[in-house]
Amino acid sequence: MITESESHYHNLENLSVFELLQGINREDQKVALAVEKAIPSIEAFVKALIPRMQAGGRLFYIGAGTSGRLGIVDASECPPTYGVPHGMVIGIIAGGDSAIRKAVEFAEDDEEQAWKDLMRHSITEKDTVVGIAASGRTPYVIGGIQAARAKGCLTAGITCNPGSGLAQAAEHAIEVVVGPEFVTGSTRMKAGTAQKLVLNMISTSVMIGLGRVKGNKMVDMQLSNLKLVDRGTRMIMAELGIAESEAAELLQAHGSVRKAVDFYKNAHP
C-alpha cells in the first residue's frame, strides 16, 4: 500500500510555512512524471471507449470521497465545455450527492451499492464504467466494477497502488504510482492530483474523438456567461475574418460557434 506509506517528511509542525510549501511542491512535481508512465494504459482504454460512445454508450465514473468528487467534477464539466447532453458522462459518489460536501461514514465499504446506484441510470452493456480509488481497494468501487464487467460494460480502474484489487477487477488498469504523500495517507494530495490529470486526459481525448473540438477550439461550448460569449465571438471572427459586430450577431442567432460558422459558410460558398 504505497499510498499509505510513511511520508518522506517528518515533524511537519516544526517546519516553516515556506518549508511546508516547498515540500508539497517538490512532491507535486513527481505527479506528471508518474502519469506519463501510464499513458500506454490510458491510450488503450480511450481507444476502446471512443467507438462505444460513438455508438451511443455513456461514460460513468464511480468513486468514494475525493475520488468520487473528482469524477463528478469531470463529468459535470463535459456539457458546458463540449456541448454534449447531460447524462452522457455521469459521476457517482458513494453515499449519494450529499457526500459531495460532507463525508458519509462507511459509504465506501458497501460492495453492492455502486451497482445499485448504476442501475438507477438504467445502465446497459453499451456503457462504460471507470472506477476511481487511490488505494485500489475500496469495496464500493471494486464491487461496482466487477458487476459492470459481468454485465458486459467496458471497465477501467484508476488507482495509485500497483497490483490492487481494482486493477484486477477492471478490464483496463490505469496505475499511477505517485509514492508516499506529504502528509502520510492524505491521498487528496498527490494521488488526487494524479487522478484529476488522468480524468482530464480521458474526457478531453474522448471529446476530441467525438468531434467536439475543431482545430483546438471548443466550438460546441455552452454560452453560459459573458466571458464565453466573448470567446465565442472572437473564435468566429478569427475563423471567418469578419467584424466583431457581425460575429456577435451570428453567435446570438445560432447559439454556438459551430452552428454560426457553418451557417455563414453555407450562405457564402
Salt bridges, closest charged atoms under 4 A:
GLU27 OE2 - LYS30 NZ 3.02
GLU27 OE1 - LYS190 NZ 2.69
GLU43 OE2 - LYS47 NZ 3.14
GLU77 OE1 - LYS196 NZ 3.81
ASP117 OD1 - ARG120 NH1 2.40
ASP127 OD2 - ARG58 NH2 2.81
GLU171 OE2 - HIS172 NE2 3.99
ASP220 OD2 - ARG212 NH1 3.64
ASP220 OD1 - ARG258 NE 2.84
ASP230 OD2 - ARG234 NE 3.01
GLU239 OE2 - LYS265 NZ 2.92
